[in-house]
């Protein structure tokens, strides 16, 4: 088995336990706030708030919502910054739910797939992504044609001679074939003509007199590549479980200025900080992933869990979050006689291997705190076993006479504060809803036939070893639903994905058979019969294309299954980024929820608490503040009681 597998982020082991009080995905939103945990609702609310009805209006409303410069749209949901939306081992984050909820920032190659995802969630028949070698853009299909919208560089362009607010928006192919579509929008002095362009129209490029360079980016077509299939993965879910004794605090700012998820890059041998400092633009890693243009910041949150304890000598607690993990700490109240001890371990591979986080020897009575041990320490932070993950196991081991009176497990995460229900002066209508059953991401070792893993140490993919289809079969256990996905790669062009740039890298060309072949299928029996989820599209795109489709599928089983098999087969292609998750719907025993809004009103701390009885799935409530008050939001706290 190779040392670097194409694998999803690791999750907690599914443990058999009786039902305990819990809540599924409690969510609080302002009235008419787009719900970033569900793409369709999110897209529909954006369009409804903009009173966008026609396809053109809906396309423009979504483009405008994501403009990265906060001058042009409130609340400035997404902003432009390099180097911070990255997760090992898969690389640049392209999953729309992660970008919306844990990040809220990125570059063109993040926001173009995000636009594609939101356009498709809004009901457009197709959206797609272009890589222009130096810039990545999105197109959406309506009125019988594709239309190019760019939220990263802040512009769209209507065809020559048509009104900027109602004329047909040009496609990438039209802009590539006719640079005058760009250039005719300029005055002789190089400024844009406001009668011919919408606002905003590439403001940075206009100021820098760079519109001819932008036109050239499109018109030099030899290095323009289309992603004709889905560019973004859809494996992530924002569903989570809040257990009795667990509190989730979501801050509107970093809990501490130095607290953020710091991505690390692995080159096959060493880990280094992924963000780069650029003195010319005053970009400093110590500032964290903050907007370089305005006051927008990231935010953090924390899950605090006080688990039930027993007389067992080993306790294992799964920790799962829908937000990317920054760090954790584990506080134990202990009584340790001489010769006895307590130890805390963590696992990110579902209990196959464990790493010591801390150990205390007796005699000792009092509070002991352990944390994941830094694996890499650099100028601006440290990489631990759990940073950049979404789940782990925490084990507490006690020697025979050690006594554990209380435990508190704290996991800190990063989030986009513009997803929170920010209170404002006047009347605030809040909507509480409970949500979906969480998915447990799993990484079982596959049964392999006619396949090998090819890697440069940092990134790689599975390849066939013969003319027979390569086969990877994964066994899943104890589930009521599952999700399966992957990215298949046509390498016939000699290009492969580069996880460090979300662009391309040179690879050995893989001569394809005719036709190329790939499927994903599942069965409750390792011998079949197999139910097909996906077949590779044997299309012949007209444009220069990168056939690297991302495909994800969610299946709810008619009856619970003790075991199930997912099979990937392919020939003439490579397989990358295998994604598997299970759901195990235990009997739900709901707990009561306490919702607390913390804020300041004209500088004075304020709280509003709302108590939701056990079993109540939704509620609408109000928080009224003076219309002339200055409101600063501090935190939203959800506690399962």
PyMOL commands that set and color helices and strands:
alter all, ss='L'
color gray80, all
select helices_A, chain A and resi 39-49+55-65+96-103+108-121+172-177+180-183+203-207+211-219+221-223+279-281+285-287+417-419
alter helices_A, ss='H'
color red, helices_A
select strands_A, chain A and resi 21-24+27-30+79-80+86-87+91-92+105-106+126-131+136-142+145-149+225-227+241-243+246-251+264-266+271-273+299-305+314-320+325-336+341-347+355-361+364-370+376-378+381-383+391-398+403-415+426-433+440-441+447-449+451-455+460-464+470-489+495-498+503-506+517-523+531-535+550-571+574-583+589-590+593-601+604-612+618-625+631-640
alter strands_A, ss='S'
color yellow, strands_A
deselect
rebuild
show_as cartoon
